[in-house]
Amino acid sequence: MPPSTQPKKPVIEHVPVLKVTRFDLATALLIAAFLAIVGFVIWLTAVWLTNQPPAVDTTVPVELVEMPGGSEDGAIDETLKVESPEDVTDDPSLAEFVSEKQEVQEMLDNVLELSEQANNQAQEQLELDLRNAGQPGSATGTGKRAFGSGPGVSGLPREQRWFISFASEATLDQYAAQLDYFGIELGALLPDGRLIYMSNLSAPRPTTREVKSGADETRLYLTWSGGNLRLGDLRLFEKAGIDASRGILFHFYPAKTENILAVLEREAANRPVDQIRRTYFVSRRAGQGYEFVVTRQIFF
């Protein structure tokens, strides 16, 4: 058959078709999941930032350091004009320190017991070689500026002008809790020359340690000048199996607590410390702990 007579094959035209493949679906799913995770993380970060607690004040407390000294034009034979702790009992404001429930007779008995021991305490206390001058007494003086020169300042040191009271109606456990809260360590100088330290007072048996001399002691310490809580100290020593009834009792204050008292004194007086003759503190309950407050001050 001639070529011109052969039938022609039909021409098939291919029309392009667009459709989503499985690869496209998988890619889109992964991108959507990634964006969802990123958005969730951003939301969580925003919630965390908006619920942050306020920043804690990290200001370092200022430590007040005092260097009592004299004055070049002072009297060379000068003695400090220190009032006896017993004289202030006539002041009505002392009712703040004594519970109304306290029996007057018990207080008088305790004062008599302390007075009987006072004659033996002075010599023993000097042998401690501690930095404080000793138990406050009924010394008299002219009140003039003491003679001397150097970097020190005039006025009374802290151990001579501070008087600290604890609630006399508190139980023994409450009293021990206050001492532990402020880091106060008890001490007892026994007649045989031993110095017994006692801490962790709230425990069933407090922790004790013994030294032969107090020459290395640099902390502020105070001794009892009245009240009936001295018996509480004796009972705390009894918990540790120590009879301190014939010893001299001390309260040793850590540097942190001493600085707290110094700041409170300065803020209450709003004047130089060399103008302060006495500052009276009292311990009271504050939230879950305790705090010291200034109740009265006497100035030169």
C-alpha positions as CSV (number, residue, x, y, z in Angstrom):
1,M,0.0,0.0,0.0
2,P,1.4,3.3,-0.9
3,P,2.4,5.5,2.0
4,S,-0.1,8.1,1.2
5,T,-2.9,5.6,1.7
6,Q,-1.7,4.3,5.2
7,P,-3.9,5.3,8.1
8,K,-2.4,8.0,10.5
9,K,-1.9,7.2,14.2
10,P,-3.8,9.5,16.6
11,V,-1.6,12.0,18.5
12,I,-2.1,11.9,22.3
13,E,-1.5,15.2,24.1
14,H,-0.3,15.0,27.8
15,V,-1.9,17.7,29.9
16,P,0.3,18.6,33.0
17,V,-1.4,17.7,36.4
18,L,-0.5,19.4,39.7
19,K,-1.0,17.5,42.9
20,V,0.3,17.2,46.5
21,T,2.6,14.3,47.0
22,R,3.3,12.4,50.2
23,F,6.7,14.1,50.5
24,D,4.9,17.5,50.5
25,L,2.5,16.4,53.2
26,A,5.3,15.1,55.4
27,T,7.3,18.3,55.0
28,A,4.4,20.5,55.8
29,L,3.5,18.4,58.9
30,L,7.1,18.7,60.2
31,I,7.2,22.5,59.6
32,A,3.9,23.0,61.3
33,A,5.0,20.9,64.3
34,F,8.2,22.8,64.6
35,L,6.4,26.2,64.5
36,A,3.9,25.0,67.2
37,I,6.8,23.9,69.5
38,V,8.5,27.2,69.0
39,G,5.4,29.1,69.8
40,F,4.7,27.0,72.9
41,V,8.2,27.5,74.2
42,I,7.9,31.3,73.7
43,W,4.6,31.2,75.7
44,L,6.1,29.2,78.5
45,T,9.1,31.7,78.7
46,A,6.7,34.6,78.9
47,V,4.7,33.0,81.7
48,W,7.9,32.2,83.6
49,L,9.2,35.7,83.3
50,T,6.0,37.3,84.4
51,N,5.8,35.1,87.5
52,Q,9.3,35.7,88.9
53,P,9.6,36.7,92.6
54,P,10.9,40.2,93.3
55,A,14.6,40.6,93.5
56,V,16.1,40.1,96.9
57,D,18.0,43.1,98.4
58,T,21.6,42.0,98.6
59,T,22.9,45.1,100.2
60,V,25.7,44.3,102.5
61,P,25.0,45.5,106.1
62,V,27.4,48.1,107.4
63,E,29.4,46.9,110.4
64,L,29.7,49.6,113.1
65,V,33.2,49.5,114.7
66,E,33.9,51.6,117.8
67,M,37.3,52.5,119.3
68,P,36.7,54.1,122.7
69,G,39.5,56.4,123.7
70,G,40.2,59.6,125.6
71,S,40.8,63.3,125.1
72,E,44.1,65.1,125.3
73,D,42.7,67.7,127.6
74,G,41.0,65.2,129.9
75,A,41.8,64.5,133.5
76,I,44.7,62.0,134.0
77,D,43.1,60.4,137.0
78,E,39.6,60.3,135.5
79,T,37.2,57.5,136.1
80,L,34.0,56.9,134.1
81,K,30.8,58.2,135.6
82,V,28.9,54.9,135.5
83,E,25.6,54.6,137.2
84,S,24.9,51.3,139.1
85,P,22.4,49.0,137.4
86,E,20.6,48.9,140.8
87,D,19.9,52.6,140.7
88,V,17.6,52.5,137.7
89,T,15.0,50.3,139.5
90,D,13.3,53.4,140.7
91,D,12.5,54.4,137.1
92,P,8.8,53.6,136.2
93,S,9.8,52.7,132.6
94,L,11.5,49.5,133.9
95,A,8.1,48.0,134.1
96,E,8.6,47.2,130.4
97,F,11.3,44.6,131.4
98,V,9.5,43.0,134.3
99,S,6.4,40.9,133.9
100,E,3.4,41.9,136.0
101,K,3.1,38.3,137.0
102,Q,6.6,38.3,138.6
103,E,6.5,38.0,142.4
104,V,8.4,40.8,144.1
105,Q,9.7,38.5,146.8
106,E,11.3,36.1,144.2
107,M,13.1,39.1,142.6
108,L,14.5,40.3,146.0
109,D,15.7,36.8,146.8
110,N,17.5,36.6,143.5
111,V,19.2,40.0,144.1
112,L,20.3,38.8,147.5
113,E,21.8,35.7,146.0
114,L,23.7,37.7,143.4
115,S,25.0,40.2,146.0
116,E,26.5,37.3,148.1
117,Q,28.4,36.2,145.1
118,A,29.5,39.6,143.9
119,N,32.5,39.8,146.3
120,N,34.1,36.6,144.8
121,Q,33.4,37.5,141.2
122,A,35.7,40.4,140.6
123,Q,39.0,38.6,141.1
124,E,37.9,35.6,139.2
125,Q,36.7,37.6,136.3
126,L,40.0,39.5,135.9
127,E,41.7,36.1,135.5
128,L,39.6,35.5,132.3
129,D,41.6,38.2,130.5
130,L,38.6,39.0,128.4
131,R,38.3,42.2,126.6
132,N,35.4,43.6,128.7
133,A,35.9,45.5,131.9
134,G,33.7,43.2,134.0
135,Q,30.3,43.2,135.6
136,P,28.8,46.6,136.0
137,G,28.9,48.0,139.6
138,S,28.2,51.1,141.6
139,A,31.3,53.0,140.5
140,T,31.3,56.8,140.9
141,G,33.2,59.4,139.0
142,T,33.3,63.0,137.9
143,G,31.9,62.5,134.5
144,K,34.7,64.4,132.8
145,R,36.4,63.3,129.6
146,A,39.1,60.7,130.2
147,F,42.7,61.6,129.6
148,G,44.4,60.2,126.5
149,S,45.2,60.6,122.8
150,G,45.1,58.4,119.8
151,P,42.6,57.2,117.2
152,G,39.9,56.3,119.7
153,V,36.8,58.3,120.6
154,S,35.4,59.3,123.9
155,G,32.4,57.6,125.5
156,L,31.5,54.3,127.0
157,P,32.2,50.9,125.2
158,R,29.3,48.7,124.3
159,E,29.8,46.3,127.2
160,Q,29.3,49.2,129.7
161,R,26.3,50.9,128.1
162,W,24.2,48.0,126.8
163,F,21.6,46.3,128.9
164,I,19.6,43.5,127.4
165,S,16.4,41.9,128.7
166,F,14.5,38.7,127.9
167,A,10.9,38.1,128.8
168,S,10.9,36.8,132.3
169,E,7.6,35.0,131.9
170,A,8.9,32.9,129.0
171,T,9.3,29.1,129.5
172,L,12.8,27.6,129.6
173,D,12.3,26.3,126.1
174,Q,11.3,29.7,124.8
175,Y,14.2,31.3,126.6
176,A,16.6,28.8,125.0
177,A,15.1,29.3,121.6
178,Q,15.8,33.0,121.8
179,L,19.4,32.5,122.7
180,D,19.8,30.0,119.9
181,Y,18.1,32.3,117.4
182,F,20.6,35.1,118.1
183,G,23.6,32.7,118.2
184,I,24.3,33.5,121.9
185,E,26.6,31.1,123.6
186,L,26.5,30.6,127.4
187,G,29.6,30.5,129.5
188,A,30.4,29.6,133.1
189,L,33.6,30.2,134.9
190,L,33.8,27.5,137.6
191,P,35.6,27.9,140.9
192,D,38.3,25.5,139.7
193,G,39.3,27.9,136.9
194,R,37.6,26.1,134.0
195,L,35.5,28.0,131.5
196,I,32.6,26.0,130.1
197,Y,31.0,27.1,126.9
198,M,27.5,25.8,126.0
199,S,25.6,26.1,122.7
200,N,22.6,24.4,121.0
201,L,20.6,25.2,124.1
202,S,17.2,24.0,122.7
203,A,18.5,20.4,122.4
204,P,17.7,17.8,125.1
205,R,21.4,17.9,126.0
206,P,23.2,21.1,124.9
207,T,26.7,21.1,123.3
208,T,29.5,22.0,125.7
209,R,33.2,22.6,125.4
210,E,35.9,23.5,127.9
211,V,38.9,25.8,127.9
212,K,41.5,26.6,130.5
213,S,41.6,30.3,129.8
214,G,39.6,33.1,128.2
215,A,42.6,34.9,126.9
216,D,41.7,34.2,123.2
217,E,38.1,35.3,123.6
218,T,37.3,38.4,121.4
219,R,33.5,38.3,121.4
220,L,31.3,40.8,123.3
221,Y,30.0,39.3,126.5
222,L,27.5,40.4,129.1
223,T,26.9,39.2,132.7
224,W,23.8,39.3,134.8
225,S,23.0,42.5,136.8
226,G,19.5,41.5,138.0
227,G,16.3,39.6,137.2
228,N,15.5,35.9,137.7
229,L,16.6,34.5,134.3
230,R,20.0,33.7,135.8
231,L,18.2,30.7,137.2
232,G,17.2,29.8,133.7
233,D,20.9,29.7,132.7
234,L,21.6,27.4,135.6
235,R,18.8,25.1,134.5
236,L,20.2,25.0,131.0
237,F,23.6,24.0,132.4
238,E,21.9,21.3,134.4
239,K,20.5,19.9,131.1
240,A,24.1,19.4,130.1
241,G,25.0,17.8,133.4
242,I,27.0,20.8,134.7
243,D,26.5,22.4,138.1
244,A,27.2,26.1,137.5
245,S,25.5,27.4,140.7
246,R,28.9,28.6,142.1
247,G,30.2,29.9,138.8
248,I,30.1,33.2,137.0
249,L,27.7,33.2,134.1
250,F,28.3,34.9,130.8
251,H,26.4,35.5,127.5
252,F,28.8,35.6,124.5
253,Y,27.4,37.5,121.5
254,P,28.5,36.7,117.9
255,A,29.7,39.6,115.8
256,K,26.6,39.5,113.6
257,T,24.2,39.9,116.6
258,E,26.5,42.6,118.1
259,N,26.4,44.6,114.9
260,I,22.6,44.3,114.8
261,L,22.4,45.8,118.3
262,A,24.9,48.6,117.3
263,V,22.7,49.5,114.3
264,L,19.5,49.6,116.4
265,E,21.2,51.8,119.0
266,R,22.5,54.2,116.4
267,E,19.2,54.5,114.6
268,A,17.2,55.0,117.8
269,A,19.6,57.7,119.2
270,N,20.3,59.5,115.9
271,R,23.4,60.9,117.5
272,P,27.0,59.9,117.9
273,V,27.6,56.9,120.2
274,D,30.0,58.8,122.4
275,Q,26.9,60.8,123.6
276,I,25.1,57.6,124.7
277,R,25.4,56.5,128.3
278,R,23.0,53.6,128.3
279,T,20.9,51.7,125.8
280,Y,18.2,49.2,126.9
281,F,17.2,46.4,124.6
282,V,14.5,43.8,124.9
283,S,14.0,40.6,122.9
284,R,10.5,40.0,121.6
285,R,8.7,37.6,119.2
286,A,8.8,38.6,115.5
287,G,7.2,36.2,113.0
288,Q,8.9,32.8,113.1
289,G,11.8,34.2,115.0
290,Y,12.8,37.0,117.4
291,E,14.1,40.5,117.3
292,F,15.7,43.1,119.5
293,V,14.2,46.5,120.0
294,V,15.5,49.6,121.8
295,T,13.1,50.6,124.7
296,R,15.1,53.4,126.4
297,Q,18.3,55.4,126.2
298,I,20.2,57.7,128.5
299,F,22.6,60.3,127.2
300,F,25.5,62.3,128.7
